[in-house]
Amino acid sequence: MKNLANEIRPRTLDDIVGQKHVVSLLKEIVKNKASTSFIFFGESGTGKSSAAVALANDLKLKYGYFNATINNKDELVNTIQTNDIIIIDEIHRLNKDKQDILLSYLEYDKIIVYATTTENPYFKVNPALRSRMQILQFNKLSEEEILFGLKKIIKTYYPKFKIKDDILKVLIKNSTGDYRSCINNLQILTLLNKDKEVTEESIKTLIPNVNFYSDKESNAHYNNL
């Protein structure tokens, strides 16, 4: 079974659900073909990685991925040298050696960086890197935004699936507002309720307390910045 959240990941900025303040700014970047590097920060499931990919696609530039935790220095150099844009996941985990490599390219505008983090970049990202990148905050999606996105998915992928809006809202609340988690939970419901309408009880039975969200102190702080 394919992961639905990955399959429907936004390919352009127009595909992004919510984050209107971010999308509006990024569309100006595309319009002006600006070579701006960004740090996208916010809670899990707010669309940071999707926005990075969508922006790169709209700019029609070649991009590569780098995970700050998993990938090594050689992979970092190779990704930089073979792409116009590098998308760095978990930039707050980039060690000093990798930071120095990245800085050497950023200083001379030899690479565009789109980095994501769930941590407060004002505390967790190297100031030298931070000063060369624009910081954009991704807000938690509203219930209405997630509802709009889920209804669009159902219409496109599951036209015979029966679920009322008020029941979808229960799903959203049980997924703690994490859009990616909502999509994954919706996929489970479509598999287990093919021939019957979903009820609130079926959601609570099938997906009990799926995603307890516990805000880290640093993130709670940056939400107030």
Beta strands, then each sheet from edge to edge (+ up, - down):
strand 1: 38-42
strand 2: 63-67
strand 3: 85-89
strand 4: 112-117
strand 5: 134-138
sheet 1: 2+ 3+ 4+ 1+ 5+
end
